[in-house]
Structures are given as C-alpha cells and as structure tokens.
C-alpha cells in the first residue's frame, strides 16, 4: 500500500508537481498552503498546517529547484518553510512526516558535485551541496544533521535526497525510504525550526 504524499513546491516548479500527480503509483494529497495562517503562536501554526493540510499525509515530497534556497529570504520562502516545519513537527494525533527531497533536472549539477578525497579518513565521499544557497534550512539541517564524523551516512540523515530522473523510475522506493525514517533513531535529532 502506498503512503499518502503531500508535495511542497515553488510555483516555478508546478509542472513537476503535476507530473507526480499523474503517476498512478503515487498516492497523493492535493493541498497547498497558499495563504499565511494569521497567528504569532508557532505551536498553533504547526497544528493548523498539520490538521488542515497534512493530516492524512505520511511523506512530504519537497521539490528542489532554482527557487528553493534559504538565501532568497523568509518572505519568499515562507510557504515551503512552514510546510516543511509542519511536516517535521511531531504533534499529538498528528505524527511527523518523512521528508523526500527530489532534485529537479535543472539543478542536479548545482547539488551533486561528484566525489572528494577526505583528508580526515583518507576515503572518498560524495560531495552533495545542500546548504542555504540550494535549499531552505528546514531541509539542509535535517539532511546534514550535525555530528562529529567526517561524512554523513544515510543513518545520519532524516531527509532523503534523490535526483528527479532516478525518482521517476521508482517513486515508491524513495517514498518508502522517507516513510521509514519516521521511526528511525535519527528522528530524535531533527529540528523543526533550525
């Protein structure tokens, strides 16, 4: 059985959202946060987004394109930031969602930087540029959860990351991976508002 998915996206990437909606294998919840919730109470805002927009979903698919960076400013990113915060929030009767970042084709080269030799362990690591110039911090912090090792393994990350072309070949594989992180030990280290 598929996991119900919510898609967090920028308007510029609407075509990719629509492509996912047409995938028969993906169980979708088609709701988007289009206007701000009028409150200064962060707890209330998280509960409201979860109950009104995310209540049935178990995985949030976060589309990563050219307009997804933290550096674009809070006002520009307020909707995707709130959607990710609400997805990460673990509330009563509304458990957190898994987070699946899908890197869109036009930004693959901005994010996947090949391999680097590690001066600490002498090994080779994949260089993945997830930071304020590519994604909002709600994603980057929970992808690169701080630790004292020289590199991150999948067990050190809450968020799952996959390029679009790989995702479309087997979407449920990556949705399942994101779903399974909800019960993974690393879920104790996530930050809703980093």
PADREN-961652 format. One record per residue (C-alpha): residue in one letter; chain; y, z, x. Coordinates in pm, 1 decimal. Each point is the difference from the previous one (the first is absolute). Layout:
aa,ch,py,pz,px
A,A,Y,Z,X;
...
***
This chain:
aa,ch,py,pz,px
X,A,0.0,0.0,0.0;
X,A,344.5,-89.5,131.8;
X,A,278.0,247.1,67.8;
X,A,317.6,-36.5,-204.9;
X,A,280.2,-127.5,220.1;
X,A,377.6,27.7,-17.2;
X,A,199.6,-249.4,208.6;
X,A,310.6,113.8,185.1;
X,A,203.3,-303.7,105.0;
X,A,344.8,-140.0,67.2;
X,A,134.7,-261.6,-241.0;
X,A,-3.8,-258.6,280.5;
X,A,-379.9,36.4,14.2;
X,A,-64.7,-42.5,-374.2;
X,A,-221.4,-307.1,55.6;
X,A,-248.8,214.0,194.5;
X,A,-4.8,263.0,-274.6;
X,A,-73.0,-274.9,-252.5;
X,A,-277.7,-139.6,221.1;
X,A,-170.0,341.7,5.5;
X,A,36.6,30.8,-376.9;
X,A,-193.8,-325.9,-36.4;
X,A,-290.5,126.4,213.5;
X,A,-280.0,74.0,-245.4;
X,A,-159.4,251.0,238.9;
X,A,308.5,225.6,6.3;
X,A,51.1,251.8,-281.3;
X,A,377.4,9.0,-50.6;
X,A,258.5,226.6,-155.5;
X,A,307.9,-212.1,-55.8;
X,A,288.5,244.5,3.0;
X,A,298.5,-0.7,230.2;
X,A,274.3,253.3,52.8;
X,A,313.1,-199.2,-82.6;
X,A,255.5,270.7,-58.8;
X,A,71.2,332.4,163.1;
X,A,-116.5,322.6,-163.9;
X,A,313.2,201.8,-65.8;
X,A,-73.9,333.1,165.9;
X,A,63.6,187.0,323.7;
X,A,-325.2,194.7,-34.5;
X,A,-241.8,-163.3,242.1;
X,A,-303.3,165.8,-159.1;
X,A,100.1,-130.8,-344.1;
X,A,59.0,-351.3,134.1;
X,A,-345.7,-10.0,161.3;
X,A,-167.1,127.7,-317.8;
X,A,192.9,-249.8,-214.8;
X,A,-92.6,-302.1,216.4;
X,A,-362.5,111.0,16.7;
X,A,-28.0,59.7,-374.9;
X,A,200.0,-304.3,-117.6;
X,A,-95.4,-257.7,262.6;
X,A,-296.7,111.2,206.8;
X,A,-205.5,225.8,-228.8;
X,A,-299.0,-235.6,-26.9;
X,A,11.8,-138.1,352.3;
X,A,-205.0,119.5,295.0;
X,A,124.0,-244.3,267.0;
X,A,350.7,-125.8,70.7;
X,A,12.8,-343.3,161.5;
X,A,320.8,-10.2,204.2;
X,A,108.8,-355.4,84.3;
X,A,164.7,-13.3,343.1;
X,A,244.9,-286.6,42.3;
X,A,335.3,-70.3,166.5;
X,A,185.7,235.6,-237.6;
X,A,-227.6,305.0,41.3;
X,A,174.2,175.6,292.1;
X,A,142.9,352.2,-4.6;
X,A,295.4,-134.8,203.3;
X,A,128.7,-187.5,-307.5;
X,A,120.8,334.0,-139.2;
X,A,-90.7,239.5,-279.2;
X,A,184.2,-179.7,-280.2;
X,A,-178.6,-326.8,78.9;
X,A,-339.8,170.8,28.2;
X,A,28.0,274.0,-263.9;
X,A,-260.6,-147.2,-234.6;
X,A,-275.9,-63.4,254.3;
X,A,72.2,336.9,165.8;
X,A,-34.9,179.2,-334.8;
X,A,-314.5,-196.4,-87.8;
X,A,-164.4,94.0,329.6;
X,A,114.7,362.3,-23.6;
X,A,-142.7,25.2,-351.7;
X,A,-322.3,-166.7,117.7;
X,A,-34.6,254.8,282.8;
X,A,92.2,295.7,-221.2;
X,A,-297.5,213.4,-99.9;
X,A,94.7,150.0,-337.3;
X,A,-186.7,192.4,-265.5;
X,A,-210.3,-239.8,-211.6;
X,A,142.0,-284.1,209.7;
X,A,-166.8,-24.1,341.3;
X,A,151.4,-208.4,278.5;
X,A,-86.9,-365.9,37.4;
X,A,-142.1,-180.6,298.3;
X,A,256.5,-222.7,175.5;
X,A,-89.0,-355.3,101.0;
X,A,264.9,-185.8,198.6;
X,A,-41.5,-376.9,-21.5;
X,A,191.6,-187.7,270.6;
X,A,133.1,-324.6,-144.2;
X,A,-52.6,-321.7,199.0;
X,A,364.5,-46.6,104.3;
X,A,7.6,340.1,177.0;
X,A,-346.7,14.0,157.5;
X,A,141.8,-83.6,345.2;
X,A,271.5,266.6,-41.2;
X,A,-265.7,268.5,-50.4;
X,A,-315.6,-99.0,185.6;
X,A,97.1,-12.5,367.3;
X,A,-334.2,-62.2,168.4;
X,A,-157.6,241.8,244.9;
X,A,146.3,226.2,265.1;
X,A,-152.6,178.4,298.6;
X,A,28.7,376.6,-34.2;
X,A,141.2,184.8,300.6;
X,A,-144.4,328.3,-132.4;
X,A,-366.8,-80.4,-68.3;
X,A,-29.9,-330.8,187.6;
X,A,-134.0,-168.6,-313.4;
X,A,138.6,-277.0,-216.1;
X,A,170.5,70.2,-333.4;
X,A,128.3,-225.5,-276.6;
X,A,379.1,0.4,-18.0;
X,A,108.6,27.8,-363.6;
X,A,377.5,22.0,-55.8;
X,A,27.5,233.3,-298.0;
X,A,337.8,171.7,16.2;
X,A,348.9,9.4,-151.9;
X,A,64.5,-366.5,75.9;
X,A,-310.2,-116.7,-192.6;
X,A,-77.2,254.7,-277.0;
X,A,143.9,303.1,-178.9;
X,A,-76.5,333.8,163.8;
X,A,-223.8,107.8,-290.0;
X,A,-244.0,-264.4,125.1;
X,A,61.8,22.1,376.8;
X,A,-36.0,378.0,22.2;
X,A,-326.6,-2.6,-195.0;
X,A,-135.6,-293.6,198.5;
X,A,90.3,149.8,336.3;
X,A,-49.3,369.2,-85.7;
X,A,123.0,192.4,305.6;
X,A,-268.5,129.5,236.8;
X,A,-52.3,53.7,373.4;
X,A,-237.9,-288.8,78.4;
X,A,92.9,-324.2,175.1;
X,A,-86.8,-214.7,-304.5;
X,A,-78.5,23.8,-370.7;
X,A,-347.4,-61.5,-138.1;
X,A,-64.8,-66.2,-369.3;
X,A,-77.6,371.4,-39.0;
X,A,355.6,79.1,118.1;
X,A,166.2,-207.0,-273.4;
X,A,40.8,53.9,-372.5;
X,A,137.3,-347.9,-74.1;
X,A,-220.4,-307.8,34.9;
X,A,155.0,-319.0,142.3;
X,A,-128.5,-355.9,-37.6;
X,A,147.8,-350.7,38.8;
X,A,32.4,-200.4,-323.3;
X,A,-250.8,-270.2,102.3;
X,A,-266.4,262.1,72.4;
X,A,78.9,195.1,-318.1;
X,A,-36.1,-299.9,-234.9;
X,A,-347.4,-78.7,136.6;
X,A,-135.0,340.2,-109.8;
X,A,268.2,205.3,-180.2;
X,A,-236.0,266.8,-129.7;
X,A,-123.7,86.7,349.8;
X,A,352.1,110.0,98.8;
X,A,78.7,156.1,-337.7;
X,A,-320.4,206.9,37.7;
X,A,104.2,105.1,351.8;
X,A,338.7,118.3,-129.0;
X,A,-166.4,181.4,-291.4;
X,A,-240.3,183.9,232.6;
X,A,291.6,141.2,204.0;
X,A,95.2,219.3,-297.9;
X,A,-293.4,231.5,83.4;
X,A,12.2,-50.3,377.0;
X,A,96.5,289.2,226.7;
X,A,315.2,-189.6,107.2;
X,A,141.0,35.4,-354.1;
X,A,86.6,360.5,93.8;
X,A,249.5,-131.3,255.0;
X,A,198.6,-247.4,-206.8;
X,A,369.2,45.1,-72.3;
X,A,140.7,-104.0,-336.6;
X,A,359.7,-3.2,127.6;
X,A,-7.9,-37.5,379.2;
***
